[in-house]
Amino acid sequence: MKKIAALLTIFVLAWGLHGALAGDKGTKAEAVALVKKAVAFYKANGREKAFAEFNKPKGQFVDRDLYVFAGDMQGKCVAHCIVPAAIGKDMMQFQDPDGRFITKERLELLKQSNTAWQTYKYPNPVTKKVETKHTYLERVGDIYIGVGVYQ
């Protein structure tokens, strides 16, 4: 749990610098569009090439405060451009500040439907405050791809 908290701290600090320079915030519609773009890229190019592209901090799947991340249906992070140290880690015990198990909840949502919106609390890297975050998720076989926006 301490390792996950440390990863989150690194994320907030790293993304805060990026966010401060990035300007305006992304919208829910833009989050959905970015997920759809990532899913199409994944289907056209395969797992290895897609994950490599998703992991690029300045790649085509990062737009201001929006960025693609991906996980598998067992709870492991498989792509994350902001916290590369999370890649390959089991995220099932990751909790938001209210104690909600984000990844466990996410997987339950995606077992019910191949697309979902998930709402939880998460530190906003720009404001450095814990805020409500809305993440659009789409399941593609044994993985999911997501992009989140802050309220």
Z-matrix of the N, CA and C atoms (Angstrom, degrees):
N
C 1 1.443
C 2 1.529 1 110.59
N 3 1.342 2 116.52 1 -38.11
C 4 1.464 3 119.71 2 179.22
C 5 1.522 4 111.07 3 -64.17
N 6 1.340 5 116.85 4 -36.34
C 7 1.466 6 120.24 5 178.72
C 8 1.519 7 110.45 6 -64.48
N 9 1.313 8 116.73 7 -40.95
C 10 1.459 9 120.33 8 179.62
C 11 1.525 10 109.67 9 -66.41
N 12 1.326 11 117.34 10 -41.06
C 13 1.471 12 120.53 11 177.53
C 14 1.525 13 110.45 12 -62.70
N 15 1.322 14 117.30 13 -39.02
C 16 1.466 15 120.84 14 178.17
C 17 1.522 16 110.79 15 -65.41
N 18 1.333 17 116.64 16 -40.69
C 19 1.462 18 120.41 17 177.28
C 20 1.524 19 110.63 18 -61.95
N 21 1.322 20 116.08 19 -41.26
C 22 1.461 21 120.16 20 179.45
C 23 1.526 22 110.69 21 -63.56
N 24 1.319 23 117.38 22 -40.98
C 25 1.463 24 121.21 23 178.10
C 26 1.525 25 110.78 24 -61.43
N 27 1.325 26 116.89 25 -44.43
C 28 1.466 27 121.09 26 178.33
C 29 1.522 28 109.46 27 -61.34
N 30 1.338 29 116.26 28 -42.58
C 31 1.462 30 120.77 29 178.44
C 32 1.523 31 110.57 30 -58.21
N 33 1.309 32 117.13 31 -49.77
C 34 1.467 33 121.20 32 -176.80
C 35 1.523 34 110.42 33 -60.42
N 36 1.310 35 117.05 34 -44.07
C 37 1.465 36 120.16 35 -179.49
C 38 1.526 37 111.44 36 -67.30
N 39 1.322 38 116.93 37 -46.50
C 40 1.470 39 120.47 38 -178.31
C 41 1.517 40 111.28 39 -66.71
N 42 1.309 41 117.41 40 -45.76
C 43 1.452 42 120.40 41 -177.33
C 44 1.517 43 111.25 42 -72.74
N 45 1.325 44 117.23 43 -28.80
C 46 1.461 45 120.34 44 177.93
C 47 1.516 46 111.25 45 -60.85
N 48 1.307 47 117.06 46 -41.40
C 49 1.454 48 120.86 47 177.52
C 50 1.519 49 109.74 48 -64.23
N 51 1.323 50 116.53 49 -46.33
C 52 1.460 51 120.23 50 178.72
C 53 1.528 52 110.33 51 -61.82
N 54 1.343 53 116.41 52 -47.83
C 55 1.454 54 121.21 53 -177.12
C 56 1.518 55 112.72 54 -62.08
N 57 1.324 56 116.58 55 -36.17
C 58 1.451 57 119.77 56 179.77
C 59 1.517 58 111.35 57 -63.75
N 60 1.325 59 116.12 58 -29.36
C 61 1.450 60 120.66 59 -179.67
C 62 1.529 61 112.06 60 -90.96
N 63 1.323 62 116.98 61 -15.73
C 64 1.453 63 120.71 62 -168.42
C 65 1.521 64 115.14 63 -80.77
N 66 1.302 65 119.01 64 -26.85
C 67 1.457 66 119.62 65 -179.31
C 68 1.505 67 112.47 66 96.53
N 69 1.334 68 117.17 67 -135.59
C 70 1.458 69 121.02 68 -172.27
C 71 1.520 70 113.48 69 -70.36
N 72 1.335 71 114.18 70 165.19
C 73 1.454 72 121.82 71 -176.85
C 74 1.529 73 111.39 72 -89.96
N 75 1.329 74 114.61 73 153.80
C 76 1.444 75 120.65 74 175.32
C 77 1.518 76 111.28 75 -74.90
N 78 1.319 77 115.78 76 162.35
C 79 1.459 78 122.64 77 -179.72
C 80 1.527 79 110.14 78 -110.64
N 81 1.331 80 115.84 79 168.81
C 82 1.462 81 120.23 80 176.69
C 83 1.531 82 110.90 81 -60.41
N 84 1.323 83 116.45 82 -41.89
C 85 1.467 84 119.78 83 179.53
C 86 1.528 85 110.98 84 -62.37
N 87 1.315 86 116.78 85 -38.94
C 88 1.468 87 120.53 86 178.48
C 89 1.525 88 110.88 87 -69.48
N 90 1.323 89 117.21 88 -34.55
C 91 1.466 90 120.78 89 177.46
C 92 1.528 91 109.90 90 -63.88
N 93 1.333 92 116.55 91 -46.10
C 94 1.465 93 120.59 92 178.32
C 95 1.529 94 109.93 93 -60.65
N 96 1.319 95 116.93 94 -45.26
C 97 1.473 96 120.88 95 -179.38
C 98 1.529 97 111.15 96 -61.41
N 99 1.321 98 117.28 97 -39.56
C 100 1.466 99 120.27 98 -179.70
C 101 1.530 100 110.81 99 -68.94
N 102 1.323 101 117.46 100 -38.29
C 103 1.466 102 120.15 101 175.59
C 104 1.530 103 109.60 102 -63.29
N 105 1.322 104 117.28 103 -45.68
C 106 1.472 105 121.03 104 -179.91
C 107 1.529 106 110.62 105 -59.75
N 108 1.321 107 116.69 106 -41.51
C 109 1.465 108 121.50 107 177.65
C 110 1.540 109 110.01 108 -62.56
N 111 1.330 110 116.35 109 -43.20
C 112 1.468 111 120.71 110 -179.55
C 113 1.526 112 111.41 111 -66.30
N 114 1.331 113 117.13 112 -40.64
C 115 1.466 114 120.85 113 178.31
C 116 1.529 115 110.17 114 -62.39
N 117 1.319 116 116.77 115 -44.13
C 118 1.469 117 120.57 116 178.82
C 119 1.528 118 110.49 117 -62.37
N 120 1.321 119 117.22 118 -41.74
C 121 1.460 120 121.61 119 178.80
C 122 1.529 121 110.14 120 -63.34
N 123 1.320 122 116.30 121 -44.08
C 124 1.468 123 122.04 122 179.04
C 125 1.533 124 110.45 123 -59.48
N 126 1.321 125 116.60 124 -47.36
C 127 1.463 126 121.11 125 -178.99
C 128 1.532 127 111.94 126 -65.81
N 129 1.324 128 117.11 127 -36.14
C 130 1.469 129 121.25 128 -177.58
C 131 1.520 130 113.13 129 -79.69
N 132 1.335 131 116.69 130 -30.34
C 133 1.464 132 120.16 131 -171.28
C 134 1.518 133 115.59 132 -115.85
N 135 1.314 134 118.11 133 -10.65
C 136 1.454 135 120.66 134 179.48
C 137 1.515 136 113.24 135 87.94
N 138 1.302 137 113.27 136 167.95
C 139 1.461 138 123.41 137 -174.08
C 140 1.536 139 113.20 138 -58.84
N 141 1.323 140 116.88 139 -54.30
C 142 1.468 141 120.87 140 -173.42
C 143 1.531 142 112.06 141 -60.54
N 144 1.303 143 116.30 142 -49.97
C 145 1.467 144 120.05 143 -178.93
C 146 1.537 145 111.07 144 -67.03
N 147 1.328 146 116.61 145 -39.76
C 148 1.465 147 119.97 146 -179.79
C 149 1.524 148 111.04 147 -64.42
N 150 1.317 149 117.64 148 -48.66
C 151 1.469 150 119.65 149 -179.21
C 152 1.523 151 110.95 150 -62.16
N 153 1.320 152 117.46 151 -39.26
C 154 1.468 153 120.39 152 177.36
C 155 1.525 154 110.22 153 -60.22
N 156 1.321 155 117.14 154 -41.25
C 157 1.466 156 120.91 155 179.49
C 158 1.532 157 111.28 156 -70.83
N 159 1.331 158 117.14 157 -41.34
C 160 1.471 159 120.49 158 178.88
C 161 1.527 160 111.28 159 -62.31
N 162 1.323 161 117.31 160 -28.55
C 163 1.466 162 121.71 161 -176.59
C 164 1.528 163 114.10 162 -83.42
N 165 1.319 164 118.48 163 -2.85
C 166 1.466 165 121.24 164 179.69
C 167 1.534 166 110.27 165 -79.68
N 168 1.334 167 118.23 166 116.56
C 169 1.469 168 120.75 167 -178.35
C 170 1.532 169 114.23 168 -60.78
N 171 1.319 170 117.39 169 -24.63
C 172 1.463 171 120.51 170 179.28
C 173 1.520 172 110.67 171 -119.89
N 174 1.325 173 115.70 172 28.02
C 175 1.453 174 120.87 173 -177.30
C 176 1.524 175 112.99 174 -85.67
N 177 1.310 176 114.21 175 -172.85
C 178 1.460 177 120.99 176 -176.01
C 179 1.528 178 113.57 177 -72.64
N 180 1.341 179 117.50 178 -6.64
C 181 1.454 180 120.63 179 -179.47
C 182 1.525 181 112.53 180 -108.95
N 183 1.337 182 115.31 181 26.22
C 184 1.464 183 122.75 182 173.27
C 185 1.519 184 106.89 183 -129.28
N 186 1.324 185 115.67 184 127.78
C 187 1.461 186 121.39 185 179.99
C 188 1.529 187 108.24 186 -142.78
N 189 1.311 188 116.37 187 104.83
C 190 1.464 189 122.46 188 -176.99
C 191 1.526 190 109.99 189 55.47
N 192 1.328 191 118.50 190 -116.96
C 193 1.465 192 120.99 191 179.82
C 194 1.531 193 112.87 192 -92.99
N 195 1.312 194 116.76 193 6.77
C 196 1.459 195 121.64 194 177.51
C 197 1.526 196 109.74 195 -98.06
N 198 1.307 197 116.14 196 138.62
C 199 1.461 198 120.29 197 175.89
C 200 1.524 199 108.81 198 -154.51
N 201 1.297 200 116.32 199 147.67
C 202 1.458 201 122.65 200 178.93
C 203 1.519 202 109.46 201 -83.02
N 204 1.318 203 115.28 202 139.45
C 205 1.465 204 121.55 203 169.31
C 206 1.524 205 106.65 204 -135.09
N 207 1.321 206 116.60 205 161.91
C 208 1.465 207 119.96 206 -179.09
C 209 1.520 208 110.12 207 -145.87
N 210 1.323 209 114.06 208 151.70
C 211 1.452 210 121.41 209 177.53
C 212 1.512 211 109.88 210 -143.18
N 213 1.321 212 115.78 211 166.76
C 214 1.458 213 118.05 212 175.99
C 215 1.530 214 109.60 213 -99.54
N 216 1.292 215 116.50 214 170.44
C 217 1.461 216 121.22 215 -174.87
C 218 1.526 217 113.14 216 -79.05
N 219 1.332 218 116.23 217 6.56
C 220 1.462 219 120.92 218 171.63
C 221 1.535 220 110.79 219 -103.32
N 222 1.328 221 117.36 220 -2.72
C 223 1.460 222 121.16 221 175.74
C 224 1.515 223 115.28 222 101.24
N 225 1.323 224 117.43 223 9.93
C 226 1.459 225 120.77 224 -179.26
C 227 1.527 226 109.88 225 -93.45
N 228 1.325 227 116.36 226 137.89
C 229 1.459 228 121.78 227 173.96
C 230 1.524 229 107.87 228 -73.98
N 231 1.340 230 116.60 229 129.95
C 232 1.462 231 119.80 230 179.95
C 233 1.527 232 112.92 231 -116.22
N 234 1.338 233 117.03 232 -14.31
C 235 1.470 234 120.41 233 176.35
C 236 1.523 235 109.24 234 -157.98
N 237 1.326 236 115.83 235 133.05
C 238 1.474 237 120.86 236 178.42
C 239 1.521 238 108.17 237 -164.23
N 240 1.331 239 116.80 238 108.60
C 241 1.466 240 120.34 239 -175.86
C 242 1.527 241 113.65 240 -74.93
N 243 1.313 242 118.45 241 -20.55
C 244 1.455 243 121.26 242 -177.07
C 245 1.529 244 111.73 243 -90.85
N 246 1.320 245 116.91 244 -35.75
C 247 1.469 246 121.60 245 179.44
C 248 1.526 247 108.68 246 -125.16
N 249 1.335 248 116.88 247 75.62
C 250 1.461 249 118.89 248 -178.50
C 251 1.528 250 112.90 249 -60.94
N 252 1.324 251 118.15 250 -23.81
C 253 1.464 252 120.79 251 178.49
C 254 1.530 253 111.82 252 -66.28
N 255 1.331 254 118.01 253 -18.11
C 256 1.469 255 121.29 254 178.96
C 257 1.523 256 111.79 255 -78.35
N 258 1.325 257 117.38 256 -20.35
C 259 1.460 258 121.00 257 -177.03
C 260 1.532 259 109.60 258 -61.30
N 261 1.323 260 114.28 259 128.52
C 262 1.456 261 120.60 260 -179.13
C 263 1.517 262 114.00 261 88.92
N 264 1.315 263 117.42 262 -6.00
C 265 1.466 264 121.78 263 -178.15
C 266 1.524 265 111.07 264 -89.57
N 267 1.322 266 115.49 265 145.33
C 268 1.457 267 122.52 266 173.74
C 269 1.529 268 107.36 267 -76.92
N 270 1.329 269 116.82 268 121.09
C 271 1.461 270 122.53 269 -176.03
C 272 1.530 271 112.59 270 -105.27
N 273 1.313 272 118.39 271 12.10
C 274 1.462 273 121.16 272 -175.31
C 275 1.530 274 113.54 273 -63.09
N 276 1.316 275 118.20 274 -24.99
C 277 1.467 276 120.45 275 -179.69
C 278 1.522 277 112.60 276 -95.94
N 279 1.333 278 117.66 277 3.01
C 280 1.463 279 121.45 278 -178.98
C 281 1.527 280 109.63 279 -68.92
N 282 1.332 281 116.19 280 128.47
C 283 1.464 282 121.94 281 -177.25
C 284 1.520 283 111.18 282 -121.88
N 285 1.331 284 114.90 283 150.49
C 286 1.459 285 118.87 284 171.52
C 287 1.525 286 107.67 285 -83.24
N 288 1.340 287 118.68 286 174.80
C 289 1.467 288 120.49 287 -177.34
C 290 1.531 289 114.28 288 -60.14
N 291 1.321 290 117.73 289 -20.53
C 292 1.469 291 121.25 290 177.36
C 293 1.529 292 112.39 291 -88.50
N 294 1.325 293 117.08 292 1.81
C 295 1.461 294 121.08 293 178.51
C 296 1.521 295 114.84 294 87.63
N 297 1.325 296 117.73 295 9.10
C 298 1.465 297 120.99 296 177.84
C 299 1.522 298 109.46 297 -77.89
N 300 1.307 299 116.39 298 134.05
C 301 1.458 300 121.82 299 178.21
C 302 1.528 301 107.92 300 -81.69
N 303 1.321 302 116.25 301 97.75
C 304 1.462 303 122.27 302 -171.20
C 305 1.525 304 112.02 303 -60.34
N 306 1.312 305 117.63 304 -50.06
C 307 1.468 306 120.19 305 -176.03
C 308 1.523 307 111.19 306 -67.98
N 309 1.323 308 118.19 307 -41.80
C 310 1.465 309 120.59 308 177.84
C 311 1.529 310 110.05 309 -58.85
N 312 1.319 311 116.20 310 -46.43
C 313 1.465 312 120.90 311 179.18
C 314 1.527 313 110.83 312 -62.24
N 315 1.313 314 116.13 313 -42.75
C 316 1.472 315 122.11 314 -179.83
C 317 1.530 316 110.95 315 -58.87
N 318 1.313 317 116.14 316 -45.59
C 319 1.460 318 120.04 317 -178.51
C 320 1.528 319 111.38 318 -66.48
N 321 1.329 320 116.84 319 -36.45
C 322 1.467 321 119.88 320 176.83
C 323 1.528 322 110.62 321 -63.62
N 324 1.331 323 116.84 322 -43.14
C 325 1.462 324 120.52 323 177.65
C 326 1.528 325 111.06 324 -59.64
N 327 1.329 326 115.62 325 -42.16
C 328 1.463 327 120.28 326 -176.25
C 329 1.526 328 113.46 327 -78.42
N 330 1.318 329 117.33 328 -12.99
C 331 1.461 330 120.08 329 172.11
C 332 1.526 331 110.18 330 -78.45
N 333 1.332 332 116.24 331 -24.77
C 334 1.464 333 121.44 332 -179.56
C 335 1.525 334 112.20 333 -86.43
N 336 1.344 335 116.27 334 -30.94
C 337 1.461 336 121.20 335 -177.12
C 338 1.530 337 108.52 336 -153.96
N 339 1.327 338 116.83 337 149.76
C 340 1.466 339 120.04 338 -179.93
C 341 1.517 340 113.46 339 -76.10
N 342 1.327 341 117.61 340 -10.42
C 343 1.463 342 121.58 341 174.18
C 344 1.519 343 108.30 342 -132.44
N 345 1.318 344 116.32 343 148.60
C 346 1.462 345 119.92 344 -179.51
C 347 1.520 346 110.25 345 -162.56
N 348 1.321 347 114.54 346 154.87
C 349 1.461 348 122.08 347 166.77
C 350 1.514 349 106.72 348 -106.18
N 351 1.323 350 115.83 349 135.03
C 352 1.463 351 121.50 350 177.53
C 353 1.522 352 107.94 351 -122.76
N 354 1.320 353 115.82 352 134.27
C 355 1.457 354 121.26 353 179.30
C 356 1.521 355 108.50 354 -118.21
N 357 1.321 356 115.81 355 133.38
C 358 1.460 357 122.08 356 -179.78
C 359 1.515 358 107.83 357 -158.61
N 360 1.306 359 116.68 358 174.69
C 361 1.458 360 120.85 359 178.05
C 362 1.520 361 108.71 360 -98.62
N 363 1.338 362 113.99 361 140.92
C 364 1.462 363 119.51 362 -175.04
C 365 1.519 364 107.78 363 -157.92
N 366 1.319 365 118.20 364 143.75
C 367 1.469 366 119.55 365 178.97
C 368 1.530 367 111.37 366 -64.27
N 369 1.313 368 115.25 367 128.01
C 370 1.460 369 120.48 368 175.64
C 371 1.519 370 106.58 369 -79.85
N 372 1.323 371 117.46 370 121.36
C 373 1.464 372 119.56 371 -176.68
C 374 1.522 373 113.32 372 -67.16
N 375 1.312 374 117.72 373 -20.31
C 376 1.457 375 120.77 374 -179.29
C 377 1.529 376 110.61 375 -83.29
N 378 1.348 377 116.38 376 -49.80
C 379 1.470 378 120.23 377 -176.58
C 380 1.518 379 112.64 378 -87.05
N 381 1.331 380 116.94 379 -17.56
C 382 1.466 381 123.99 380 -176.14
C 383 1.528 382 111.99 381 67.14
N 384 1.330 383 117.41 382 15.35
C 385 1.462 384 122.09 383 178.25
C 386 1.523 385 109.40 384 -108.40
N 387 1.322 386 115.72 385 149.81
C 388 1.458 387 119.61 386 173.85
C 389 1.524 388 107.17 387 -73.57
N 390 1.326 389 115.72 388 125.18
C 391 1.454 390 121.77 389 -177.02
C 392 1.524 391 109.55 390 -133.35
N 393 1.301 392 115.72 391 166.96
C 394 1.451 393 120.86 392 174.32
C 395 1.524 394 108.47 393 -74.75
N 396 1.325 395 114.81 394 131.65
C 397 1.458 396 121.16 395 179.91
C 398 1.524 397 108.55 396 -120.74
N 399 1.315 398 115.74 397 136.21
C 400 1.464 399 122.65 398 177.16
C 401 1.527 400 107.38 399 -112.55
N 402 1.317 401 115.66 400 121.69
C 403 1.461 402 120.72 401 -177.53
C 404 1.517 403 109.96 402 -117.64
N 405 1.338 404 114.43 403 127.19
C 406 1.458 405 120.48 404 174.60
C 407 1.519 406 107.90 405 -90.30
N 408 1.336 407 115.91 406 132.10
C 409 1.455 408 122.87 407 -176.07
C 410 1.516 409 110.43 408 -126.54
N 411 1.309 410 115.08 409 143.18
C 412 1.457 411 119.86 410 174.65
C 413 1.526 412 108.49 411 -137.05
N 414 1.324 413 115.28 412 127.25
C 415 1.458 414 121.49 413 178.63
C 416 1.519 415 109.63 414 -87.05
N 417 1.340 416 114.57 415 135.11
C 418 1.460 417 122.10 416 177.28
C 419 1.531 418 106.10 417 -131.28
N 420 1.316 419 116.57 418 94.20
C 421 1.462 420 120.20 419 -178.06
C 422 1.516 421 110.97 420 65.62
N 423 1.330 422 115.84 421 -119.61
C 424 1.464 423 120.39 422 -176.58
C 425 1.527 424 113.67 423 -95.83
N 426 1.346 425 117.34 424 12.00
C 427 1.460 426 120.67 425 176.45
C 428 1.527 427 109.59 426 -130.32
N 429 1.337 428 114.58 427 168.32
C 430 1.461 429 120.46 428 170.18
C 431 1.514 430 108.09 429 -130.90
N 432 1.320 431 114.33 430 154.85
C 433 1.459 432 121.94 431 177.98
C 434 1.520 433 106.58 432 -125.02
N 435 1.321 434 116.79 433 136.90
C 436 1.451 435 120.03 434 -177.93
C 437 1.515 436 113.68 435 -140.27
N 438 1.339 437 114.18 436 158.72
C 439 1.468 438 123.69 437 172.83
C 440 1.527 439 106.14 438 -145.11
N 441 1.324 440 117.17 439 133.53
C 442 1.458 441 120.59 440 -179.13
C 443 1.513 442 113.91 441 -116.76
N 444 1.343 443 114.52 442 155.15
C 445 1.468 444 122.51 443 176.34
C 446 1.527 445 108.35 444 -129.78
N 447 1.317 446 115.45 445 151.13
C 448 1.464 447 120.73 446 176.89
C 449 1.507 448 110.32 447 -92.56
N 450 1.322 449 116.03 448 143.72
C 451 1.463 450 122.12 449 -179.93
C 452 1.512 451 110.17 450 -66.30
